[in-house]
């Protein structure tokens, strides 16, 4: 094995392996280092239309045709039936009160359904990460990326225009050199210490997580939810299902292999009240507080040990420097509430790929990396502010619904801009670069986090509506829809043009 590479990437999750593939297509020598091995359990499983558009663009621009089928449910199932995934037609939210069954209120004020696609064929997916990550690693190896698993980083230092990386692999010391070093190790931050990166206090309220995979989780539609004669815009369980309550929320993501990913993210106060660190016992206590969720899991059993995350959010002080960069997942994490992890990671890969393509080994490369690092943290902070605002409104679900429209309006606008060949109209995540919407989003989030009386709440709702109107292409302000929103027109048009012959 050679000891000198153009690019060294630490971490072979989907993002690290995908960046390795792109770098190989650009003709660069690539080393991919992994502490563990594949296949393995990983959290972070639910895509979105923007994430899949970004994946399509990467596959097209960098001649990776084997990745194209993974951007849609229909093409994935035809091309790779052996690989598990889940069907995601939208985002389903249900508000719960402790000790009471879900109400299915006639005015639908206790639910929010936002469709992401008009049919199954072009729907988004939940990635079963043991299958998907292992596939991407093999793709990187077939593209001639050098892959070393079972490798623990000991040090990394810049030396004579290159990084020297010292590591131990299965008891043997190795030393490697690279012109560009990337940390794709996620929250573990394998290179944080070596690069002098420090963690700073998270913006979000302190939150904890508890999660695993299950068998036997009931479908809500089989339990008579949401209730009433009207047909929802999509099957509510074929989605990212969110059970929201004051203090936290539970997610449910179904795969087509019979498994369901489920877990809870909760404030420290709520987590301590149920003893979240105690794993399965805490999960049972949590379900006992909410009768409908308890019934949904009545016959479910975990297939893996519960994982307790004592601290979910994190952020570092720098995401890039001369000759190095952190992928977004290694730079910051807010919360899985809005499925922002995949689009942020893929935007980061896009930007680093363009830097490698246009400016690698030139004086401009470090300038590009500095801009990438600043934008990565800016987008992380914007996402965290919105999630924090939503956490603060869990006890006021009508306000939660309106605040969430800030995300869905920005997401639909960004998706439409890319589909129409105008990505510059939404150059940063959540339309942060939009001259009117970006500042309005930030102002609404800050106001939502501040103390307010009844009049302040009404002002906030009015400000949110004005902000949403700036980029609303999906009819999110149409009150006649009563919190059920079908796929936006651009999605329906694209679905018709991409239907299989």
TAZI-V185916 format. One record per backbone hydrogen bond with DSSP energy under -0.5 kcal/mol. CO is the residue of the C=O (numbers start at 1). NH is the residue of the N-H. If there is no record, write none. Layout:
BEGIN
co = (CO CO)
nh = (NH NH)
END
This chain:
BEGIN
co = (3 5 6 7 8 9 9 10 13 14 15 16 17 18 19 20 21 22 23 24 29 29 30 31 31 32 33 34 36 45 45 48 49 50 51 52 53 54 55 56 57 58 59 60 64 64 65 65 67 68 69 72 73 74 75 76 80 84 85 86 86 87 88 89 89 90 91 91 92 93 94 97 105 108 110 112 113 113 114 120 120 121 121 123 124 125 125 126 126 127 128 128 129 129 130 131 132 133 134 135 136 137 138 139 140 141 146 148 150 151 152 155 157 159 162 163 163 164 164 165 166 166 167 168 168 169 172 174 176 177 178 180 181 182 182 183 185 186 189 189 191 192 192 193 198 200 206 207 208 209 210 211 212 213 213 214 215 220 220 221 230 235 237 238 239 240 241 242 242 243 244 245 247 248 249 250 251 252 253 255 258 259 260 260 261 262 263 264 265 266 267 268 269 270 271 271 275 276 278 279 279 280 281 282 283 284 285 286 287 287 289 290 291 292 293 295 296 297 301 306 307 307 308 309 314 315 319 321 323 324 325 327 327 328 328 331 333 335 336 339 340 341 342 343 344 345 346 347 348 349 350 351 352 353 354 355 356 359 359 362 363 364 365 366 367 368 369 370 371 372 373 374 375 376 377 378 379 380 381 382 383 384 385 386 387 388 389 390 391 393 393 396 396 397 398 399 400 401 402 403 403 404 404 405 406 407 408 409 410 411 412 413 414 415 416 417 418 422 423 424 428 429 431 434 436 437 438 439 440 441 442 443 444 445 446 447 453 454 455 456 457 458 459 460 461 462 463 464 465 466 467 467 468 468 471 475 477 478 479 481 483 483 484 485 488 488 489 490 491 492 493 494 495 496)
nh = (177 179 180 31 182 11 33 184 17 18 19 20 21 22 23 24 25 26 28 27 6 7 146 9 33 148 11 151 150 47 127 52 53 54 55 56 57 58 59 60 61 62 64 63 67 68 68 69 70 71 72 76 77 78 79 80 83 128 256 88 126 89 124 116 117 240 93 114 242 112 244 100 108 111 95 93 115 485 91 74 123 74 75 73 88 47 127 86 128 129 131 132 133 134 134 135 136 137 138 139 140 141 142 143 145 144 32 34 170 153 168 166 164 162 159 165 178 157 166 176 154 155 174 152 170 172 169 167 165 5 163 8 325 10 184 327 188 189 192 193 195 196 197 196 317 315 268 312 266 309 264 307 262 303 304 260 301 223 225 224 232 238 239 89 241 92 252 94 244 250 96 248 267 245 265 243 263 241 261 258 216 255 214 262 253 212 251 210 249 208 271 272 273 274 275 276 278 279 281 282 283 284 285 286 287 288 289 289 290 294 99 294 295 296 297 298 218 300 215 308 211 309 310 209 333 200 326 324 181 321 183 330 331 331 332 316 314 338 339 343 344 345 346 347 348 349 350 351 352 353 354 355 356 357 358 359 360 362 365 365 367 368 369 370 371 372 373 374 375 376 377 378 379 380 381 382 383 384 385 386 387 388 389 390 391 392 393 393 394 396 400 399 400 401 402 403 404 405 405 406 407 407 408 409 410 411 412 413 414 415 416 417 418 419 420 422 421 425 426 427 431 432 434 438 440 441 442 443 444 445 446 447 448 449 450 450 457 458 459 460 461 462 463 464 465 466 467 468 469 470 470 471 471 472 473 478 479 481 482 484 113 485 486 115 491 492 493 494 495 496 497 498 499 499)
END
